[in-house]
Amino acid sequence: MELQVVDGEALELAEAIFTKKFNETLVHQAVVTYMAGGRAGSKAQKNRSAVSGGGIKPWRQKGTGRARAGTIRSPLWRSGGVTFAASPRNYSKKINRKMYRSAMQSILAQLVRDERLVVIDALDISAPKTKDLIAKLNGLVDTTNVLLITAKVDNNVVLSSRNLHKCEVLTVSTLNPVSLIAHDKVVATREAMEKIQEWLS
């Protein structure tokens, strides 16, 4: 299976990867797992045992005419603890490596079928200028809602893309299912595609 490369020779694609049937259930699981892993889970509040003070009973149990109280840090009192206090938690989910790779293969295969994947020989930007990147993209795709995949970090490309709404730049090592499905078009360099195939094979 071959994919035409813009201004270059056709790239040979592994049929085991790029002819895979789209598995919506598996892709959904991979997306949920990735997004759950990005949650901080650091929300925290103090319950009545965590609030300082309140060690002594405010007044005796009987005879004062007031309601009984055991601590000034009761949730009913000002400066008391929170009734159902939030505590730090881990939101991460587990997905097998084989399942994750299969989901990525499924997404990439669908991108090829939908003609949303564009491969170029190289993405060279001489200086970090947004207009240079726009000029480069105008000859490739008809939108700025694009994901750029490079083999390694290119600071000129990263800096040039920061002013473009919905334009994202990733390397092969940071590629993820959420970014792949979030953009209208995906533009990858030949070297990046070769590394992706090596990773997913």
N, C-alpha and C positions, 0 to 999 in steps of 0.2 A: 504494500500500500504506500502510495507516494502523496506528498503534500507539496504543492507549489510554493516556493520561497520567493518573496518579492526581490527582484533584481539579483537572483541567484539560482543555483541548481536546485532541483527538486530534492526534498528531504524524504528519506525512506522512513516510514513509520511502522512500528511493530503492530501487526494485526491483532495480537493478543490483547493489546491495550486499547487501540483506537477503533476497534470494531465491537467493543463490549456494549451489550444492551444496557440502556439506562435503568438503573435500579433506584427508584424514588425512595423506597423505604430505607435502604442502606445509606443513601446520600443524606437523607433527613437525619439519620442517627449520627452521622459524621459531623454534620453542621451543628446539631445540638450539643454534641460532645465538645467541639471546638469552642463554641460560644460559652458553654458552662465553665470551661477551664479558664476563661478570661475574667470571670467574676471574682472580685476581691474577697467577698465574704467576711469583711472586717468590721461590719456594723456591731457595735457593742453598747450596752446600757448597764447601769448598776441596779441590781435588785436590792432588797432590804438588807441582805447579809453583806453586800459589797460597799454600801454607803458607810462612811466613817461615823462613829458616835452611836448613840442609842443603846449603850450597854446597861444603863440603869433604868429601872422602871420609873416613869415620870411622877406618879403618885400612887398611894396605896390602892389596893384593889377595891375596898369598900369604904363607905362613910363620907365620901367627898361630894356626892351628888352628881359627879361627872361620869361619863362613860368610862369603862375600864380600858386601860391602855398598858401595853407591855414595853413599848419602845417609841421613841420620838422619830424613828426612821421607818415607821409604818407607811405603806403606799398611800394611806389616807391623809397623811400629814404633809405639810409643806416641807420641802427638802428631804422627803422620804424617798425610799427606793421605788423603782418602776415595777408595776404589778407583774406584767409578763415581759420581762427584760429580754431584749435581743442579745444574743451572744455570738461571737465569731464562729463561722462554720465553713466547711469545705464543700463547694458546689460541684467540684470536678466529677466527671463521669469517666468510665473506662470503656475503651473500644479496642478490640484486638488489632494488632498492626496489619494483619492480612486484610481485615475488613476495611480499615482506613485506606489502605492502598487501593483496594477494589473500588471504594467510593470515588477516589480521585481519578481512577481509570475511567469510571462511568461518566464522570463530569466532563473529562477531556474528550472522550469519544462523542459525547453529545455536542460539545462545542464545535467539533469538526463537522458533524452532520448538519448543524445549523449555520455553518460557514461564519462562525463568530471568532474563530482562531486564525490569526494572521502571523506568519513566520517571516522574519527578515534576517538577512545575513548578519547585520550588526546595528546597534543603536548608538551612533556616535554623535555626541553633542560637544562642540569645541569649547563652549563656555556656558556657565549656568544662566541661561536666558530663556524665559518662558516662550518668547516669540519664536525662538529657534526650534523648540520642541513642538510647538503648534504647527509650524511649517512642515516639520517632519511627519507629524500625524496626519495632516491634511492630505498627504499623498498616499496614506495607508488606509485610514478609516474615515467615516463620515460623522464621528462623534468624539467628544472629549470624555465621555463616560467609559474610560478604558483602563484596563489593567496591563501594565508593562512588566514583563518578566525578563530579568537579566541573569546571566550566569554568576556574576559577582557584583558587589556594590559599586555603582558609578555615581559619584557625588554630583557631577554635572547634570545627570538625568534626574536624580532625586531633587536637587535644588530647583531645577527648571519646572518640575511638575507641581511644586507646592502651591502655586497660585491657580492651578487648574482645578475647578470643581469636579469632584468625583473621579479624578485621575489618581491612580495608585501605582506605586513602583515596588516590586518585590523581587527578591532573589529566589533561586530554586529552593534554598534551605528554609525560606520563610513562607513558601507557597502554602496556601490553605484552602479548604473547600468553600468557605464563606466568601473570600475575595473572588474566587473563580466564577461563582454564580451571581455575584452582585453587579457585575459590569456588563455593558452591552457588547463590548468587544475585548478580546484578549490579544495583545501583541507580544510575541516572544522572539528572542534571538535564536539563531540556529544552535549556538552553543548551549543555551538554556534548555532547548527542546531535547538535545542529546543527553543532557544530564537528567532531565525528567524521565526520559525513557530508561536510562540506566537505573534510576531510583525505583521505578515502578515495575521493572521487569522481574 
